[in-house]
């Protein structure tokens, strides 16, 4: 009850006209930069830090909250329309969202992403208010073996559940893991797969990988087929979601929220794992399995909800522990310190007004995000009326700019081209893209947590097994791997016996 009273006081601070204007500016800027490949909310907050030097801390963080949520949603726009994720957490949205756009359902994909973001963001922020003490206690209890087990579950999910061929999924995952190890080994200091290029010592940024595989690969694929058939304009279709779209979206919104918030609250969580698991779950539970891979609305609704719920969950360890779970939270942590505030267990006591104004601004920013983007869905969809040669020329231009902006190194442009050719080849031979992206993002994290577990156990494999969480996850992994055999030798004979 005390928390709700503090929240009401936070709303009183946020609804002041100047603060509402700052929240609107933050949402607009966050959405605008979220659609640019390579420039996400973290870079935006970092660029805006100097502007807030003379601002009151409450106003500064009201603007940051709008940028945070706006950037999370903005990445879905280009993922759906142009197959170009603006953020690594928007990669999964591109899989089904872009297929929907090509089928003339871009407005429906954008609408379910906007509404799902609003639903998940609202529920996630409410959970932030109600269960922060319990989530923090659980998150702190997890160790390196638990994190390693969760990432292993993500690897198995993308190769066992998502694809029609496990072999192709495994090949794609191995390609991603290979790209992920490029750089300097954090333990030995040795360079790995850098080919003697100093600029690769820091590894290949995941945004460059996503833009290369999706955007450049897509552009090359379209260019290769333009000679076979004339260029045609992608149909826009109906501007709003129908009753069937609502019926197929509301459950994925809730399930995505249930995935996103707990993972976002983990100190090493983030939005990538829950979006992958949400997509796998929707593909398993759908009543329209034939649409997956061709534009299933559940494949957009669930991951986008998981993405925004994770954004709310990310603030739990950042505020209560001073532990950022992603780059944006790390920049916001620096902003706290810039204003002489130290996040941690005592933050809610020492800076009560600031914390609850920040949380209240998340509710306001989420509502502004919906009011801003839902009416614009048909307008955004009209971008697809541009003839494809001009459209993909623009995509290549902005993709190159975004990849160069990540590190400002010309080498990234050559890496972008190589990855684009790899994306083209994967489409040519039917290799799924998602396992590769999962391997790039989670491979280094899994290696770090696995090595840490083995170091703590003196090299014993038993060190990879921690508490009840890791036992439950490993049991799930074994069941997923054994499911084809169980289905063949147990489930099918039982069904046949019942029919007989």
N, C-alpha and C positions, 0 to 999 in steps of 0.2 A: 504493500500500500504506500509505503514511503517513497518507493521508486516512482510510482505513478504520480505522486504529488510533485516530485522533482521534474518529471516529464512535462506536466502541465505548466510549470514555471518556465521550462525550456521553450515551450510553444509561445508563451507570452513574449519571450525575448526575440524569437524568430519572426513573428508576424509584424514586427515593426516595418514600416514601408521600405526603409533603406536596406534592412536585412533581407526582405523578400526580393528586392531588386538584385542583391548580391547572389542570392540563391538561384535566381533566373539566369543571371550572367554565367554562373558556374555550370549550370545544366547545358546552356547553349554552347559554351566553349568546349565542355567535355564531350558532347555529342559530335561537334564539328571535328575535333581532333581524333576522336575515336574511329572515324571512318577513314583516316589516312593511314596507310600501311606504314608501320615503323614508328609512328608518333602516337603514343598512348597516353592514358591519364597520368602515369608517373612522370613522363617528360613534361606534360602540361603543368602539373603542380610545381615541378622544379623550376620551370620558366617563370611561373607567377610568384614564386617565393619573394623576390625583391620588391614586387608591387605591394606586398602586405607588410612591409617594414613599418609603415606609419599607421597601420590599421589596428583597431582593437582586436585582441585574440579571438573574441567571439565572432566578429565579422569575418575574419580571415578563415576560420574553420567552417563557417557557413558556406563560403564560396568553395572551399576545398571539397566539402561534402557533395555539392552539386557537380563538380568536375569528376569526382570519384564515380558516382552513379551514371553520369552522362557518358563518360568514357567507356564504362562497361557495356552500355546499350549501343553506343555509336559503332562499335566493332561489328555488330550484327548487320548493319545496313549494307556495307560493302560485301560482307560474307554472303548475304542473300542475293544481292543484285549482280555483283561482279565476281563472285567466287574468290574474293580477296579479303582474308581476315585482317581486321585492324589490330587485333590482340590475339595472343595465343589461346586465350579462353574462348574466343569466337571461332576457333577452327572447326569444332564439331558442328556448329550452326551452318557452316558452308556446305556440309555434305548433303543435307536434304534441302536446305533453304534455296540454294542455287538451282537445284533440280526443279523445285516448285516455281521459281522465277521463269525458267525456260519453258515450263508448261503453262505459262500464263497466269500463275497464281502468286505473283510477287507481292501484291497488296495483302493477301491473306497471310503470307509468311511474315511480312513486316508487322502486321497487326497482332498476330499471335505472339511475336517476339516482344512487342511493346506491352501488351496486356500481361503476358507472363512475367516480364521484368517487374511490372508494377505489383502484381500479386506476390511474387517471391520477395521483392524488396520490402514490401509492407510487412509481410509475415516475419521475414528475417529480422527486420528492425525491432518488431515487437518482441521477438524472442531474445534479441540483444538486451532489451529492458528487463525481461522476466527471468531469464535463466543464465545470465552472465556468471554468477558465482559457481553454479553447478558445472557449466561447460568448461570454465577455466580449471576447476579441480580435476575434471576428467582429462583435459588436454595435457595438463602438467604430468599426469600419471603415465602417459605413454612414453615409451623409450624407443631407441633406435630399432630394435627388432620388430616392434609394432609398425613403425613407419615402413620398414623394408617389406613386411608382409602385405601391407596395403598397396604398395606399388607393384609387387608381384601379382596381386589380384588384378590390377589394372592391365598388366601385360597379358595375363591369361584371358581376361575378358575381351580384349580387342582381337585376339587371334582365335578364340574358341567360339565366341558368341556372335561377333559382328559379321564376319565374312562367310561366304558360301564355301570357301576352300581354306582349310587350316594351313595348308602348305604355303599358299600365297600370302596369307596373313602373317605367317612366321617369317617369310622372306622379307616382307615389308618391315616388320618389327626389327629384324636384324640390320636392315639398311639404316633405320632410324637410330638404333643403338650405336652403330658405327659412326654416324655423323655426330652423335652426342659425345663420343669420347675424344673428338678432335680438340687439341689444346694441351695444356700442361697438366700432368698428373698432380693432384693436390697433395698426395702423400710423398711421392718420390721426387717430384720436381722435373721429371723427364717429359720431353715433348712427345706427343702421340699423334701420328697421322697428320702432321703439319706440312709435310713435303718440303721442309726447309724454308717455309714462308713465315717470316716473323709475325705478320699480322694475324696469322691463324693461331698464335700461341694462346690467345684468350678464348679460343673456341669460335664456333659459328653461332651467331645469335639466332634464337628460335624464330624471331620475326622474319629474318632473312630467309630461313628455311620455309616458313609457312607461305610467304609471299612468292618465293621461287616455285615451290611445288604447286601451289594453287593458281596464283595469278599468271605467272609466266608460262607454266605448263598448260594452263587453259588457253592462253593466247596462241601458243604454238600449235596446240591441237586444232583450234578453230582455223588458223592460217593454213594448216595442212589440208583441211577439208573444204576450204572455200573454192578451190579449183574444181572439185567434184560436183558441187552444187552451188547455185548462186546465193549471194548473201541475202538473208531475210531478216526482217524486224521481228524481235521476240514479242509475242502478244502480251498485253497487259492484263486482260481479263476483267472480271468483276472487281469493284473497288473495295468491298467489305467482306468480312467473314460471314458465312452462312450458318444455319442452325447446325448442320453436320460438322462444320469446323469447330464450333463452340463445344459440341458434344465430345469431339475427339481431343480437345485441347485441355479441358479443365483438370482432368486427372493427371496428365503429364506435368501441368503447372505445379500441382501439389506434391507429386513425387519428386520433381526436380528440386523443389524447395527443401524437402526432407533430406535430399542428398547434399545440397549446397551448403546449408548453414553449418552442420557439424564439421564438414571438411574445411570450410573457411575458418572455423574457430581453432583448428589445429595449428600449432606454431609452424609446422612445415607443410601445411595443407595447400591452400590456393584453390583456384577455380578449375584447373585442368582436370584433375581426377574426377570430381563429381560430374562434370559435363560428359566425360567419357562414359562413366558408369550410368548416368541418366539415359544416354543414347542406347547403351546396351540393354538396359531394362525396358525401354519403350519398344525396342525391336523384338524383345522376347515376349512382351505382353500384348502387342498389338493384335487387333482383329483383321488387319489389312497388311499381312507380311509381304504381299506382292508389291506394295507401293514403296517399301524401303529400298533405297538406292535409286528411286525414280522420283522422289518428292513427297515423302510422308510428313504431314503436318506435325505429328507427334515428335518427329526427330528434330523439329525446330522448337516446339513449345517446351519440352522437358529440359534440354541443355541450356536454353536461355534463362529459364527459371532457376536452374542450378547455378548459373553464372552470377545472377544478381543476388540470390540468397547467400552465396559464398562471399560476395562483397560486404554484406552486412556482418557475416560471421567473422570476416577478417579483422574487424574492429575490436573483437573481444580480446584476443591476445595483445593487440596493440595498445589498447587502453588499460587493461587490467594487469598486464605483465610487462609492458614496454617492449614487446617482442613482435616485430612486423612479420607478417606471413607472405607479403609480396612487395614488389618494388614501390607501388603507390603508397602502401602503408609505411614503408621505410622513409619515403620523402615526407609524409605527414608527421612521422616521428621526429624528423629533423626540424620540421616547422614548429612542433611543440617546444623542442629544445631552443630554437631561435627566439621564442617568446619567453624563455626562462621557465618552462614547465616540463617536469619530468614524469612521463607516463609510468604507471606502476600500481601496485596495490593501494597506495595512499592517494592516488589521483582523484578518486571519487569523493574523498573527504576534503582534500585541500582545494580542488578546483571544481566544486559541485556545479556551479552555474555554467561554466564553460562546457563540461562534459555533457550535461543534459541539453544545452542549446545545440551542441553538435548532433546529438541523437535526434532531437526534434527536427533539425534541419534535414536529416535523412528522410523523414516522412514527407516533409514539404518538397524536397528535391525530387523524390520519387513521384509525387503527384504532378509536379510541373513537367517531369519527363513524359508522363503519359499524355497530358494535355498538349504538349508540344509535338510529340511524334505520331500519335494515333491519327490526327487529322491529316498529317503529312504523308501517310503511307501511300495513298494513291499517287500523290505528287512524286515521291521518290520512285515509285514503280514506273513512271513515265520515262525515266532515264533509259529504260530498255527499248524505247522507240528509236533510239539512235542506231543507225546502221552498224552492223558488227565491225566492219573494218575500222571505222572511226572510233567506235567504243573501245575496242581492244588496243588500238594505238594509244588512246588516253590511259588505259589501264597499265600498259607497259611503261608509259612516261611516269605516272604517279608511283608505280611499283618501284621503278629505279630510284626515284627521289626518296621514297620511304626507306629503301634498303641502304641508300647512301647516308641518310640522316641518322641511322642507328649509331654508326661509329665514325662517319665522315672519312671513310677509307675507300679508295678506288678498288681495292681487292674485293670488297663486298659485291661490286657489280659483276665481276667475273664469277664469283661464287654463285651469285643470283642466276646467271646464265646457265651454269653447270647444273644447278638444282632445277631450273626450268626444263632443261633437257631430260633430267631424271624424271620429273613429273610427267613429261610427255611420254617417255618410255613406259612408265607405270600404267598410264592410261591405255597405251597400245597393247600391253600384255596382260591387262586385267588385274593388276596388283592394287589392293585397297590402299588408300592414302592414309587413313586414320592410324593404323599401327605404326607407320613411320613417324608421324608427328608425336605419338605417345612415346615412342622410343627416344626421340630427340629431347623431349621435355623432361620425362621421368627417368631416363637412363642415368644421367649424372647424379640425380638425387638418390636413386636406388643404390648406385655404387657407393655413394658417401655413407648412407645409412647401413648398408651391408658391411662395409669395411669397419665402420665404427663398432658394429655389433661383434664382429670377429676380434677386433682389438681388445674389447672389454672382456671377452671370454678366453683370451690367449690363443686364438686360432681355432678353437673348438667349434664344430658346426652347430652344437647345441646352443651356441650364443645367438643364433638366428631366431630362436624361439624365446619369446619373452613371456608376457602375462596372458590372461584370458583372451585379450583382443587378438593376439597373433595366433593362438590356437583356433579361434573361431574363423579367422581369415584363411588359415591353411586348410582347414576342413572344407571351406567353401571352394578353394582352389582345387582340391582333390576331387570333389564332386563334379566340378565343371569339366575337369579333364577326363573323368571317367564316365561322364554322362552319355556319350555315344555308345559305349559298351553296355551301360545300364539300359539304355533305351532299346538296344538291339536284342539283348539276351534276357531282359526282365520285363520291361514295359510292353513290348510288342507281343511276346507270348501270353502275358496276362490279358491283354486286350483281345487276342485271338480266342483265348479260352472263354472269356465272357461272352463273346459273340456266338461261340459254339453252344 
